[in-house]
Amino acid sequence: MLLISPDGVEEALDCAKAAEHLDIVDVKKPDEGSLGANYPWVIRAIRDAVPAGKPVSATVGDVPYKPGTVAQAALGAAVSGASYIKVGLYGCTTPEQAVEVMRGVVRAVKDHSPEAFVVASGYADAHRIGCVNPLALPDIAHRSGADAAMLDTAIKDGTRLFDHVPPDVCAEFVRLSHAYGLRAALAGSVKARDLGELTRIGTDIVGVRGAVCEGGDRDTGRIVPALVADFRAEMDRHAGEHATLAPAAS
């Protein structure tokens, strides 16, 4: 699945023009962090702007270790129209803290909307900010009742997912997620050239922004529908090649 992150309503309309090429429209506010939370009214407006059958995801933010605060924020995102709720466990330094935060989120969101999809998000560059180890995320998601584990990068300085978590470690992240029955999502300045590895290791959801923006710039560039279409075509090409090669390898 392809997840695209517009930064507001205007870019969401650009995503709507490319709706056939993407699976999830993700609402975030990049100037508040890699998983920065946008306003409830922006979530509602984006929900109204994209086709009804296209899921909308919303980030709750790069959150502190404040379980009650985060649970309320997650419920706010769900009430505003998001069916995928992502929580960046930025301020959690131990798995136990992360599980406590995510259990509150899962209860708050699913009491309101049982079919909602909750994502526990960590950071490939966790060593730079002191939060939980990337490979702890699948267990955290499982123990809290979340539906998916995700990795992104916390510090947007030009370094990428594979700079911090090499493909073989990402493969282990995906394997652990699948062993718990979770979906595995990977993001973090992902480029088209990464899609071969991401496909090979079985990634379920690929999240991008910069790769489909003008000039490849997530901050100053705007999402371009044609770039979304090109990125999806490359995803589909790798998926097709992998599907052909897998039976031969087995």
C-alpha positions as a Markdown table, in Angstrom:
| # | Residue | x | y | z |
|---|---|---|---|---|
| 1 | Met | 0.0 | 0.0 | 0.0 |
| 2 | Leu | 1.1 | 3.5 | -0.8 |
| 3 | Leu | 0.6 | 6.2 | 1.9 |
| 4 | Ile | 1.1 | 9.9 | 0.8 |
| 5 | Ser | 1.3 | 12.7 | 3.3 |
| 6 | Pro | -0.1 | 16.1 | 2.2 |
| 7 | Asp | 0.6 | 19.0 | 4.5 |
| 8 | Gly | -2.8 | 20.6 | 4.1 |
| 9 | Val | -6.1 | 20.8 | 2.2 |
| 10 | Glu | -4.6 | 22.1 | -1.1 |
| 11 | Glu | -2.1 | 19.3 | -1.3 |
| 12 | Ala | -4.9 | 16.8 | -0.4 |
| 13 | Leu | -6.7 | 18.0 | -3.4 |
| 14 | Asp | -3.6 | 17.2 | -5.4 |
| 15 | Cys | -3.7 | 13.7 | -3.9 |
| 16 | Ala | -7.3 | 13.4 | -4.8 |
| 17 | Lys | -6.3 | 14.0 | -8.5 |
| 18 | Ala | -4.0 | 11.0 | -8.1 |
| 19 | Ala | -6.4 | 8.9 | -5.9 |
| 20 | Glu | -6.2 | 5.9 | -8.2 |
| 21 | His | -2.5 | 5.7 | -7.6 |
| 22 | Leu | -2.4 | 5.8 | -3.8 |
| 23 | Asp | -4.1 | 3.8 | -1.0 |
| 24 | Ile | -4.0 | 6.1 | 2.1 |
| 25 | Val | -4.0 | 9.9 | 2.4 |
| 26 | Asp | -2.0 | 10.8 | 5.6 |
| 27 | Val | -2.6 | 14.1 | 7.4 |
| 28 | Lys | 0.4 | 15.6 | 9.1 |
| 29 | Lys | 2.0 | 18.9 | 9.8 |
| 30 | Pro | 5.7 | 18.6 | 8.8 |
| 31 | Asp | 6.7 | 21.8 | 10.5 |
| 32 | Glu | 5.8 | 20.2 | 13.9 |
| 33 | Gly | 8.0 | 17.2 | 13.3 |
| 34 | Ser | 8.3 | 14.0 | 11.3 |
| 35 | Leu | 4.9 | 12.9 | 12.6 |
| 36 | Gly | 3.6 | 16.4 | 13.5 |
| 37 | Ala | -0.1 | 16.5 | 14.2 |
| 38 | Asn | -2.4 | 18.8 | 12.2 |
| 39 | Tyr | -5.5 | 20.6 | 13.4 |
| 40 | Pro | -8.9 | 18.7 | 13.7 |
| 41 | Trp | -10.5 | 21.0 | 11.2 |
| 42 | Val | -7.8 | 20.2 | 8.7 |
| 43 | Ile | -8.4 | 16.5 | 9.1 |
| 44 | Arg | -12.1 | 17.0 | 8.5 |
| 45 | Ala | -11.4 | 19.2 | 5.5 |
| 46 | Ile | -9.1 | 16.6 | 4.0 |
| 47 | Arg | -11.5 | 13.8 | 4.7 |
| 48 | Asp | -14.1 | 15.8 | 2.7 |
| 49 | Ala | -11.6 | 16.5 | -0.1 |
| 50 | Val | -10.6 | 13.0 | -1.0 |
| 51 | Pro | -12.8 | 10.3 | -2.4 |
| 52 | Ala | -15.1 | 8.7 | 0.2 |
| 53 | Gly | -13.6 | 5.2 | -0.3 |
| 54 | Lys | -10.0 | 6.4 | 0.3 |
| 55 | Pro | -8.9 | 6.0 | 3.9 |
| 56 | Val | -7.5 | 9.0 | 5.7 |
| 57 | Ser | -4.7 | 8.6 | 8.2 |
| 58 | Ala | -3.8 | 11.2 | 10.8 |
| 59 | Thr | -0.7 | 11.5 | 12.9 |
| 60 | Val | -1.1 | 12.4 | 16.6 |
| 61 | Gly | 2.3 | 13.8 | 16.8 |
| 62 | Asp | 5.8 | 13.0 | 18.0 |
| 63 | Val | 4.3 | 12.5 | 21.4 |
| 64 | Pro | 5.6 | 12.7 | 25.0 |
| 65 | Tyr | 5.2 | 10.1 | 27.6 |
| 66 | Lys | 1.8 | 11.3 | 28.7 |
| 67 | Pro | -0.6 | 8.5 | 28.2 |
| 68 | Gly | -3.8 | 10.5 | 29.0 |
| 69 | Thr | -2.9 | 13.4 | 26.8 |
| 70 | Val | -2.0 | 11.2 | 23.9 |
| 71 | Ala | -5.2 | 9.1 | 24.3 |
| 72 | Gln | -7.3 | 12.3 | 24.1 |
| 73 | Ala | -5.3 | 13.5 | 21.0 |
| 74 | Ala | -5.8 | 10.1 | 19.3 |
| 75 | Leu | -9.6 | 10.2 | 20.0 |
| 76 | Gly | -9.7 | 13.7 | 18.5 |
| 77 | Ala | -8.1 | 12.5 | 15.3 |
| 78 | Ala | -10.6 | 9.7 | 15.1 |
| 79 | Val | -13.6 | 11.9 | 15.8 |
| 80 | Ser | -12.3 | 14.3 | 13.1 |
| 81 | Gly | -12.5 | 11.6 | 10.4 |
| 82 | Ala | -9.3 | 9.7 | 10.4 |
| 83 | Ser | -9.6 | 5.9 | 10.2 |
| 84 | Tyr | -5.9 | 5.3 | 10.5 |
| 85 | Ile | -4.4 | 6.8 | 13.7 |
| 86 | Lys | -0.6 | 7.0 | 13.9 |
| 87 | Val | 1.3 | 7.7 | 17.2 |
| 88 | Gly | 5.0 | 8.7 | 17.1 |
| 89 | Leu | 6.5 | 7.3 | 20.4 |
| 90 | Tyr | 9.1 | 10.1 | 20.5 |
| 91 | Gly | 9.1 | 10.6 | 24.3 |
| 92 | Cys | 9.0 | 7.0 | 25.3 |
| 93 | Thr | 12.4 | 5.7 | 26.5 |
| 94 | Thr | 11.3 | 2.2 | 27.5 |
| 95 | Pro | 9.0 | -0.4 | 25.9 |
| 96 | Glu | 6.9 | -0.3 | 29.0 |
| 97 | Gln | 6.2 | 3.4 | 28.6 |
| 98 | Ala | 5.4 | 2.9 | 24.9 |
| 99 | Val | 3.0 | 0.1 | 25.7 |
| 100 | Glu | 1.2 | 2.2 | 28.3 |
| 101 | Val | 0.8 | 5.1 | 25.8 |
| 102 | Met | -0.4 | 2.8 | 23.0 |
| 103 | Arg | -2.9 | 0.9 | 25.2 |
| 104 | Gly | -4.5 | 4.2 | 26.1 |
| 105 | Val | -4.7 | 5.1 | 22.4 |
| 106 | Val | -6.1 | 1.8 | 21.4 |
| 107 | Arg | -8.8 | 1.9 | 24.0 |
| 108 | Ala | -9.8 | 5.5 | 23.3 |
| 109 | Val | -9.9 | 5.1 | 19.5 |
| 110 | Lys | -11.5 | 1.7 | 19.3 |
| 111 | Asp | -14.2 | 2.5 | 22.0 |
| 112 | His | -15.2 | 5.2 | 19.5 |
| 113 | Ser | -14.6 | 3.4 | 16.3 |
| 114 | Pro | -13.9 | -0.4 | 16.6 |
| 115 | Glu | -12.9 | -0.7 | 12.9 |
| 116 | Ala | -10.2 | 2.1 | 13.2 |
| 117 | Phe | -6.7 | 1.1 | 12.5 |
| 118 | Val | -4.0 | 2.1 | 15.1 |
| 119 | Val | -0.3 | 2.4 | 14.2 |
| 120 | Ala | 2.5 | 2.4 | 16.7 |
| 121 | Ser | 5.3 | 4.4 | 15.1 |
| 122 | Gly | 8.9 | 4.5 | 16.1 |
| 123 | Tyr | 12.0 | 6.0 | 14.6 |
| 124 | Ala | 14.8 | 4.4 | 12.6 |
| 125 | Asp | 17.2 | 7.0 | 14.1 |
| 126 | Ala | 16.0 | 6.3 | 17.7 |
| 127 | His | 19.7 | 6.4 | 18.8 |
| 128 | Arg | 19.8 | 10.1 | 18.1 |
| 129 | Ile | 16.8 | 11.0 | 20.2 |
| 130 | Gly | 16.8 | 8.4 | 23.0 |
| 131 | Cys | 13.5 | 6.7 | 22.3 |
| 132 | Val | 12.7 | 3.0 | 22.1 |
| 133 | Asn | 14.7 | 0.7 | 19.8 |
| 134 | Pro | 13.2 | 0.2 | 16.4 |
| 135 | Leu | 13.1 | -3.6 | 16.7 |
| 136 | Ala | 11.0 | -3.2 | 19.9 |
| 137 | Leu | 8.1 | -1.7 | 18.0 |
| 138 | Pro | 6.4 | -4.9 | 16.8 |
| 139 | Asp | 6.2 | -6.2 | 20.3 |
| 140 | Ile | 5.0 | -2.9 | 21.6 |
| 141 | Ala | 2.3 | -2.8 | 19.0 |
| 142 | His | 1.3 | -6.4 | 19.7 |
| 143 | Arg | 1.2 | -6.0 | 23.5 |
| 144 | Ser | -1.0 | -2.8 | 23.2 |
| 145 | Gly | -3.5 | -4.2 | 20.7 |
| 146 | Ala | -2.4 | -1.9 | 17.9 |
| 147 | Asp | -2.8 | -3.0 | 14.2 |
| 148 | Ala | 0.5 | -2.1 | 12.7 |
| 149 | Ala | 4.1 | -1.1 | 13.6 |
| 150 | Met | 5.8 | 1.6 | 11.7 |
| 151 | Leu | 9.3 | 3.2 | 11.4 |
| 152 | Asp | 10.0 | 6.7 | 10.2 |
| 153 | Thr | 13.0 | 9.1 | 10.7 |
| 154 | Ala | 12.7 | 11.6 | 13.5 |
| 155 | Ile | 15.3 | 14.1 | 12.3 |
| 156 | Lys | 14.8 | 15.3 | 8.7 |
| 157 | Asp | 18.4 | 16.2 | 7.8 |
| 158 | Gly | 18.8 | 14.3 | 4.5 |
| 159 | Thr | 19.5 | 11.0 | 6.1 |
| 160 | Arg | 17.2 | 8.1 | 5.2 |
| 161 | Leu | 15.5 | 5.0 | 6.6 |
| 162 | Phe | 18.3 | 2.7 | 5.4 |
| 163 | Asp | 21.0 | 5.0 | 6.7 |
| 164 | His | 19.9 | 4.1 | 10.2 |
| 165 | Val | 18.2 | 0.8 | 9.9 |
| 166 | Pro | 19.8 | -1.3 | 7.1 |
| 167 | Pro | 17.7 | -3.5 | 4.8 |
| 168 | Asp | 18.5 | -6.6 | 6.8 |
| 169 | Val | 17.3 | -5.0 | 10.0 |
| 170 | Cys | 14.2 | -3.6 | 8.3 |
| 171 | Ala | 13.6 | -7.2 | 7.1 |
| 172 | Glu | 13.7 | -8.4 | 10.7 |
| 173 | Phe | 11.3 | -5.6 | 11.7 |
| 174 | Val | 8.8 | -6.8 | 9.0 |
| 175 | Arg | 9.3 | -10.4 | 10.0 |
| 176 | Leu | 8.5 | -9.6 | 13.7 |
| 177 | Ser | 5.5 | -7.6 | 12.7 |
| 178 | His | 4.1 | -10.3 | 10.6 |
| 179 | Ala | 4.8 | -12.9 | 13.3 |
| 180 | Tyr | 2.4 | -10.9 | 15.5 |
| 181 | Gly | -0.2 | -10.6 | 12.8 |
| 182 | Leu | 0.6 | -6.9 | 12.3 |
| 183 | Arg | 1.1 | -4.8 | 9.2 |
| 184 | Ala | 4.6 | -3.4 | 8.8 |
| 185 | Ala | 4.9 | 0.2 | 7.6 |
| 186 | Leu | 8.2 | 1.9 | 6.6 |
| 187 | Ala | 8.9 | 5.5 | 5.8 |
| 188 | Gly | 11.7 | 8.0 | 6.2 |
| 189 | Ser | 12.9 | 9.9 | 3.1 |
| 190 | Val | 12.1 | 6.8 | 1.0 |
| 191 | Lys | 13.0 | 7.1 | -2.7 |
| 192 | Ala | 12.0 | 5.1 | -5.7 |
| 193 | Arg | 15.4 | 3.4 | -5.7 |
| 194 | Asp | 14.5 | 1.9 | -2.3 |
| 195 | Leu | 11.4 | 0.1 | -3.6 |
| 196 | Gly | 13.2 | -3.0 | -4.7 |
| 197 | Glu | 14.4 | -3.7 | -1.1 |
| 198 | Leu | 11.1 | -2.7 | 0.5 |
| 199 | Thr | 9.3 | -5.1 | -1.8 |
| 200 | Arg | 11.8 | -7.9 | -1.2 |
| 201 | Ile | 11.4 | -7.7 | 2.6 |
| 202 | Gly | 7.6 | -7.8 | 2.5 |
| 203 | Thr | 6.7 | -4.2 | 3.5 |
| 204 | Asp | 3.0 | -3.7 | 3.7 |
| 205 | Ile | 2.8 | 0.1 | 3.7 |
| 206 | Val | 5.3 | 2.5 | 2.2 |
| 207 | Gly | 5.0 | 6.1 | 3.4 |
| 208 | Val | 6.3 | 9.0 | 1.3 |
| 209 | Arg | 6.2 | 12.7 | 1.0 |
| 210 | Gly | 9.4 | 14.2 | -0.4 |
| 211 | Ala | 9.6 | 11.6 | -3.2 |
| 212 | Val | 6.4 | 12.9 | -4.7 |
| 213 | Cys | 7.0 | 16.6 | -4.1 |
| 214 | Glu | 8.5 | 19.2 | -6.5 |
| 215 | Gly | 12.3 | 18.9 | -6.4 |
| 216 | Gly | 12.0 | 16.1 | -3.9 |
| 217 | Asp | 11.7 | 18.6 | -1.1 |
| 218 | Arg | 9.2 | 17.7 | 1.6 |
| 219 | Asp | 9.4 | 21.2 | 3.2 |
| 220 | Thr | 9.2 | 23.6 | 0.3 |
| 221 | Gly | 8.0 | 21.4 | -2.6 |
| 222 | Arg | 4.4 | 20.6 | -3.3 |
| 223 | Ile | 2.9 | 17.2 | -4.1 |
| 224 | Val | 2.6 | 16.6 | -7.8 |
| 225 | Pro | 0.0 | 14.1 | -9.0 |
| 226 | Ala | 2.2 | 12.9 | -11.9 |
| 227 | Leu | 5.0 | 12.1 | -9.4 |
| 228 | Val | 2.5 | 10.1 | -7.3 |
| 229 | Ala | 1.6 | 8.1 | -10.5 |
| 230 | Asp | 5.2 | 7.5 | -11.4 |
| 231 | Phe | 6.1 | 6.3 | -7.9 |
| 232 | Arg | 3.1 | 4.0 | -7.9 |
| 233 | Ala | 4.1 | 2.6 | -11.3 |
| 234 | Glu | 7.6 | 1.8 | -9.9 |
| 235 | Met | 6.0 | 0.1 | -6.8 |
| 236 | Asp | 3.8 | -2.0 | -9.1 |
| 237 | Arg | 6.8 | -2.9 | -11.3 |
| 238 | His | 8.8 | -4.2 | -8.3 |
| 239 | Ala | 5.8 | -6.0 | -7.0 |
| 240 | Gly | 5.3 | -7.7 | -10.3 |
| 241 | Glu | 8.9 | -8.7 | -10.6 |
| 242 | His | 8.9 | -10.1 | -7.0 |
| 243 | Ala | 5.7 | -12.1 | -7.7 |
| 244 | Thr | 7.4 | -13.6 | -10.7 |
| 245 | Leu | 10.7 | -14.4 | -9.0 |
| 246 | Ala | 9.3 | -15.7 | -5.7 |
| 247 | Pro | 7.8 | -19.0 | -7.1 |
| 248 | Ala | 11.1 | -19.7 | -8.9 |
| 249 | Ala | 13.1 | -19.1 | -5.7 |
| 250 | Ser | 10.9 | -21.5 | -3.7 |
